[in-house]
Amino acid sequence: MRALKIVAKLDMRIEEVPVPTPSNNQVRVRIAYVGICGTDLHYYFEGANGAFVIKEPLTPGHELSGVVDLDPSGKYPKGTPVTFHPATLGKPEEAIQDRPNIWPGGRYFGSAATFPHTQGGAADFMIVESSMIRVLPSSLPLKTAALAEPLAVGLHAIVISGGVEDKTVLISGAGPIGLLLAEAAKIKGAREVTISDVLPGPLERATALGGISTVRIGAQALLENHFDIVFECSGVIQALSSALVAVRRGGIVVQVGTLASGDLPVAINPIIAKEIELRGTFRFSDEVDEAIVLLDQNSAIAKVITHEFSLERAVEALEVAKDSQISGKVLIAVNAGE
């Protein structure tokens, strides 16, 4: 079978590897679609994602959909459409027993955070633990289902915020996560949803979704002291400083985008003067289940997908995904339609 491998910085290739055989409590899935995320871009273009350096060939991909190919237990018939919860949980700690996404020692598909690395799903077949399987409604296209993981990230950020119903919401950064979070905020009853970005392309995609106000940073000014909740999705440190200005007194800022490592200059005084709560959010807990339902019930969310490439064109796919002016969510079609 084919498997995409990132060997080192700017070195990615398709390799022929044996078809894996599932053991007890495992399922073999034929992968249909793989979504490209920022983590994949870092591994390919930089050879590392922050402190996590590629030390062995890594198959990327944790935004996945496919069909069951073989389940030795017989629980999932061949051809069952599925997506996954891509995390293997770590060890619970007393203070965070109800927050498994931040238990230490966890693993995640397509990650070099551990060694041996945790391989992802950019391959013809993938072995997953049976507990990771999430069966899809027959009405949900496999292409759209590849959005379940990133939508779950946005849904978890909303949980961390305390909820958006009847709130004024600003989303900083109109990349795929920002757009999906905006759609989730609309569905969950936000009174007003605004999204900001420095580029016109992402804002045009936000406008196409409907019901979202846009602000182009550098050409328009953000309202100060206006928003109940700000979700900072860009991972740009200057945007965090701007979020602290835009949020109202006593408001909440949720840091969704991963910031650069090391010491970072942030204009932090508004946290004190306005008694702002700054909260972090990391991946998700069980929100992937809700994400599947929302994708099935709201077909317009699929507009976030802008490009689709074959596995053989994976390098081109990453190049396009890196350019946020021209692309939203980019998918690799591994075995689409098969």
C-alpha positions in Angstrom: 0.0 0.0 0.0 1.0 3.7 -0.3 2.0 5.7 2.7 3.1 9.4 2.7 6.2 10.0 4.7 7.9 13.2 5.8 11.5 12.2 6.2 13.0 15.7 7.0 12.5 19.3 6.2 11.1 19.7 2.6 11.6 15.9 2.1 8.3 14.1 1.6 7.8 11.0 -0.4 5.3 8.2 -1.1 6.6 4.8 0.0 5.2 1.3 -0.6 4.7 -0.5 2.8 2.9 -3.7 3.8 -0.8 -3.6 4.4 -1.1 -3.7 8.2 -3.1 -6.4 10.0 -5.3 -5.4 12.9 -5.0 -7.3 16.2 -7.5 -7.6 19.0 -9.5 -4.4 19.6 -8.2 -2.9 16.4 -9.8 -2.0 13.1 -8.2 -1.5 9.6 -9.7 1.5 7.8 -9.3 2.4 4.1 -8.6 6.1 4.2 -10.7 8.4 1.9 -9.7 11.9 2.8 -7.0 13.6 4.9 -7.2 17.3 5.9 -4.0 19.3 6.0 -3.5 21.3 9.2 -0.9 23.7 10.5 0.9 20.9 12.3 1.5 19.1 9.0 2.8 22.3 7.4 5.3 22.8 10.2 6.6 19.2 9.9 7.1 19.5 6.2 8.4 23.0 5.7 10.5 23.2 8.9 11.1 19.5 9.9 9.6 20.2 13.3 6.5 21.5 15.0 7.9 23.7 17.8 10.0 21.5 20.0 8.8 18.3 18.3 11.5 17.4 15.7 11.1 14.6 13.1 13.5 11.9 14.1 12.1 9.1 11.9 9.9 9.1 8.8 6.5 10.4 9.8 3.1 9.8 8.1 1.1 13.0 8.7 -2.6 13.3 9.0 -5.1 13.4 11.9 -8.1 15.0 10.1 -9.5 11.8 8.5 -12.4 10.0 7.1 -12.7 6.5 5.5 -14.5 3.2 5.5 -13.9 0.1 7.6 -11.9 -2.5 5.7 -11.4 -5.2 8.3 -12.7 -5.5 11.9 -11.7 -8.9 13.4 -14.4 -8.5 16.1 -17.2 -8.1 13.6 -18.5 -5.0 15.3 -18.0 -2.8 12.3 -19.0 -4.3 8.9 -16.7 -3.7 5.9 -17.6 -0.5 4.2 -18.9 1.3 7.4 -18.1 5.0 6.9 -16.1 6.4 9.8 -14.0 9.1 11.2 -11.9 9.0 14.4 -11.0 10.5 17.7 -7.3 10.7 17.0 -5.9 10.7 20.5 -4.6 8.0 22.8 -5.1 9.3 26.3 -2.3 9.7 28.8 -2.4 9.2 32.5 -5.1 11.0 34.5 -4.2 13.4 37.3 -6.4 14.2 40.3 -7.1 17.9 39.4 -7.9 17.3 35.8 -9.7 13.9 35.7 -12.5 15.4 33.7 -10.1 16.9 31.1 -8.5 13.9 29.3 -7.2 16.1 26.4 -4.5 17.5 28.7 -3.6 14.4 30.6 0.2 13.9 30.3 1.6 11.2 28.1 -1.1 11.2 25.5 -0.4 10.5 21.8 -2.0 12.0 18.7 -2.1 10.8 15.1 0.6 12.3 12.9 2.7 13.6 15.7 6.4 13.7 16.5 5.7 14.6 20.1 6.7 11.1 21.1 9.4 8.7 19.9 8.6 6.4 18.2 6.4 8.9 16.5 2.7 8.4 16.3 1.9 7.8 12.6 -1.0 9.5 10.9 -3.5 8.6 8.3 -2.1 9.8 5.0 -1.9 6.2 3.6 -4.2 3.8 1.9 -4.9 1.9 5.1 -4.6 2.7 8.8 -4.9 0.6 11.9 -6.8 2.3 14.8 -8.0 1.2 18.2 -11.7 0.2 18.1 -12.5 2.8 20.7 -11.3 5.6 18.4 -13.9 4.7 15.7 -16.8 7.1 15.2 -19.5 5.8 12.8 -20.8 8.5 10.3 -24.4 9.0 9.3 -25.0 7.7 5.8 -26.1 11.2 4.8 -22.7 12.8 5.6 -20.2 12.7 2.7 -16.8 11.4 3.5 -15.3 14.6 2.1 -17.2 16.7 4.6 -16.5 14.3 7.4 -12.8 15.1 7.2 -13.7 18.4 8.9 -14.9 16.6 12.1 -11.5 16.9 13.9 -10.9 20.6 13.3 -14.5 21.5 14.0 -14.2 19.6 17.3 -11.2 21.9 18.1 -13.5 24.9 17.6 -16.3 23.4 19.7 -13.9 22.7 22.5 -12.7 26.3 22.4 -16.4 27.4 22.9 -16.7 25.0 25.9 -13.6 26.6 27.4 -15.1 30.1 26.8 -18.1 29.2 28.9 -20.5 29.3 25.9 -21.3 31.9 23.2 -25.1 32.0 23.3 -26.3 35.7 23.0 -22.6 36.9 23.2 -20.7 39.2 20.9 -17.8 37.1 19.5 -14.6 38.1 17.7 -12.5 35.4 16.0 -9.0 36.5 15.2 -7.7 34.7 12.1 -9.9 33.5 9.3 -8.0 30.2 8.5 -9.9 26.9 8.5 -10.1 26.7 12.3 -11.3 30.3 12.6 -14.0 29.7 9.9 -15.1 26.5 11.5 -15.3 28.2 14.9 -17.3 31.0 13.4 -19.8 28.6 12.0 -20.0 26.8 15.4 -20.5 30.1 17.2 -23.4 31.0 14.8 -25.0 27.6 15.3 -24.7 27.9 19.1 -26.5 31.2 19.2 -23.9 34.0 19.3 -25.6 37.3 18.9 -22.8 38.7 16.7 -19.9 37.0 15.1 -17.0 39.0 13.7 -13.8 37.6 12.1 -10.6 39.4 11.4 -7.6 38.7 9.2 -4.8 40.6 7.5 -5.6 39.1 4.1 -8.7 39.6 1.9 -8.9 36.0 0.7 -9.8 34.4 4.0 -12.3 37.2 4.7 -14.0 36.6 1.4 -14.4 33.0 2.4 -15.9 34.1 5.7 -18.4 36.4 3.9 -19.4 33.5 1.6 -20.4 31.5 4.7 -23.0 34.2 5.6 -23.9 35.8 8.9 -20.3 36.9 9.7 -18.9 40.4 9.9 -15.3 40.9 8.7 -12.5 43.3 9.6 -9.3 43.5 7.6 -6.5 44.3 9.9 -4.4 47.2 8.7 -7.3 48.6 6.6 -10.0 48.7 9.3 -9.9 49.2 13.0 -11.3 46.7 15.5 -13.8 48.0 17.9 -12.3 48.5 21.3 -13.9 47.1 24.5 -16.7 45.6 22.5 -16.6 41.8 22.4 -17.7 39.5 25.2 -15.4 36.7 23.9 -12.4 36.8 21.6 -11.0 33.6 20.1 -7.4 34.1 19.0 -6.9 31.6 16.2 -4.0 33.0 14.2 -1.2 32.2 16.7 0.3 35.6 16.0 1.5 37.3 19.2 0.5 40.8 18.0 -3.0 39.4 17.5 -3.2 38.4 21.2 -2.3 42.0 22.2 -5.1 43.3 19.9 -7.5 40.8 21.4 -6.9 42.2 24.8 -7.9 45.6 23.5 -10.9 44.4 21.6 -12.5 42.4 24.4 -14.8 44.3 26.8 -14.1 44.9 30.5 -14.5 41.6 32.3 -14.5 39.7 29.1 -12.8 36.4 28.0 -10.0 35.8 25.6 -9.4 32.2 24.5 -6.0 31.4 22.9 -6.7 28.8 20.2 -3.8 29.2 17.8 -0.4 27.8 18.9 2.0 30.7 19.7 5.7 30.5 19.0 7.8 29.0 21.7 10.1 31.2 23.9 9.6 34.6 25.4 7.0 36.7 23.6 6.2 40.4 23.9 2.5 40.9 24.8 0.9 44.2 25.8 -0.6 42.5 28.9 -1.7 45.4 31.0 -5.4 45.3 29.8 -5.7 41.9 31.6 -5.2 43.8 34.8 -7.0 47.1 34.0 -10.1 45.3 32.5 -10.0 42.1 34.6 -9.9 40.0 31.5 -9.7 36.2 31.7 -7.2 34.7 29.4 -7.8 31.0 28.8 -6.0 28.3 26.8 -7.6 25.5 24.8 -5.9 22.4 23.6 -7.3 20.0 21.0 -10.6 18.6 22.3 -12.2 16.1 24.6 -15.3 14.3 23.2 -16.5 17.2 21.0 -15.8 15.2 17.8 -19.2 13.5 18.4 -21.0 16.8 18.3 -18.9 17.9 15.3 -20.2 14.9 13.3 -23.8 15.9 14.1 -23.3 19.5 13.2 -21.6 18.6 9.9 -24.5 16.4 9.0 -27.1 19.0 9.9 -25.3 22.0 8.4 -24.1 21.3 4.9 -22.9 24.9 4.4 -19.9 24.2 6.7 -18.3 22.2 3.8 -17.7 25.6 2.0 -14.6 25.8 4.2 -13.0 23.2 1.9 -11.4 24.9 -1.1 -9.0 22.4 -2.6 -8.6 18.7 -3.1 -5.5 16.9 -4.3 -4.5 13.3 -4.9 -2.0 11.6 -2.7 0.6 11.8 -5.6 0.2 15.6 -5.5 0.7 15.9 -1.7 3.6 18.3 -2.0 1.5 20.6 -4.1 -1.3 20.3 -1.6 0.9 21.5 1.2 2.2 24.4 -0.9 -1.4 25.5 -1.5 -2.4 25.0 2.1 0.5 27.2 3.2 -0.9 30.1 1.2 -3.9 31.3 3.2 -4.7 34.0 0.6 -5.8 31.3 -1.9 -6.9 28.4 0.3 -9.1 27.4 3.1 -9.2 23.8 4.1 -7.1 21.6 1.7 -7.8 17.9 1.5 -5.8 15.0 0.2 -8.1 12.5 -1.5 -6.4 9.1 -0.8 -9.2 6.7 -1.9 -12.1 9.0 -2.5 -15.1 7.3 -4.1 -13.7 3.8 -3.6 
